[in-house]
Amino acid sequence: MVAVNALLTNYDLTQQHNSRRFSIDLYHELAKARHGNIFFSGFSISTAMAMALAGAGGQTRRQLAEVLRLDENTEDTNTAFRALLDLLAENPGTFELLTGNALWGQAGYNFNDEFVRTCQVCFGAEVHEVDYQNACEAARQRINGRISELTKGRIPCLLNEGTVGPLTTLVLTNAIYFKSDWQNQFDVASTCEKDRFYSSPAADPTLVPLMNQTGTFNYADRTIYDVLEMPYKDNHCSMVVFLPKNRDGLAAMEAHLTSQEMDAALASLRPERVMVTFPRFKQSSEFALKSVLNEMVLAKSGNAAKAFQDTADFGNMSGENGQPLKIDEIIHKAGTEVDEKGTTAWAATAVTMVRATSFCPRPMAKIFRADHPFVYAIRHNKSDEMLFLGRLVSPA
């Protein structure tokens, strides 16, 4: 394996920014259909889809690479992911960050050896044989069991009943688990257990626990919103919160929050003494992303995504005489818990693939009072990778 420092040149600022852009693109697409809370891991989704990209060719590869903001040169993309995964594996012991990738292939199907080898070497993917044709329920339970293990029980069932069946040929999975204490923990005694949170200007505020502390944080005062970075222990990771100045300002801020604006906001952060009020909350989300990514491809290219059609080109995935494959669904589940001590966050993604001929329908201090909807991200500071992105509309 090439040394991490040598690989860092392959995970440069362009790749970091492209990864962030995909997360923001996806956030905006999801926000169109959801008015409440959102939480997902763009890292998990793009990693699972990058393994699919490694087996794609032609227009299928071009469309997926464009919407994922990845290099169409899959060799460069694969090397960049290897560098990123090696960076994330550097764990000093002050936080937990677990990731895992896997291929779950139909026993007896002729997969391309080079594709399998690429997933193993560049993505660290485990390779498992299962029997969807004769024992799809046992296969589903095996996949769910491994995801549950990697997420420490937080996602016990990534694949619900009916998501795999006899026509399934391959499932690509990624899981991520993060847990860390705050660098500056909130004092439980300072938490107001029943404080007001203004989810909507048209509704009465809800009573939720709001944590409080005053200290030095990286902070920026932008035109219509404020930004606060709350570091986790030893500053290896941090939560970045984008808080509208007005309680009803979420929609305006979201429209303004492009990837370029987020880059500028992060670059403008400076140490300030800040009085922080922040909710203690739990949230979870789950998505079927096939239709969402299809809309994103359609918006960019003017054509429906070939990856989901019988004409999909995953020829680099199938060996000689292997029946062509297409993506059947992209399933993503994620969740987080934030309290006085720190944050736990988890996510998993499954890309299910079927044979292409089949059809499967499916006061002196600055004041940062987060008592109204906001957007937040969890990032790995050394790589600048945005691991999770979310919106909190209601912590209740």
Buried (B, 14 or more C-beta within 10 A) or exposed (E): EEEBEEBBEBBEEEBBBBBBBBBBBBBBBBBEEEEEBBBBBBBBBBBBBBBBBBBBBBBBBBBBBBBBBBBBEBEEBBBBBBBBBBBBEEEEEBBEBBBBBBBBBBEEBEBBEEBBEBBBEBBBBBEBEBEBBEBBEEBBBBBBEBBBBBBBEBBEBBBEEEBBBBBBBBBBBBBBBBBBBBBBBBEEEEBEEEBEBBBBEEEEBBEBBBBBBBBEBBBBEBEEBBBBBBBBBBEBBBBBBBBBBEBEBBEBBBEBBBBEBBBEBBEEBEEBEBBBBBBBBEBBBBBEBBBBBBBBBBEEBEEEBBBBBEEBBBBBBBBEEBEBBBBBBBBBBBBBBBBBEBBBBBBBBBBBBBBBEBEBEEEEBBEBBBBBBBBBBBBBBEBBBBBBBBBBBBBE
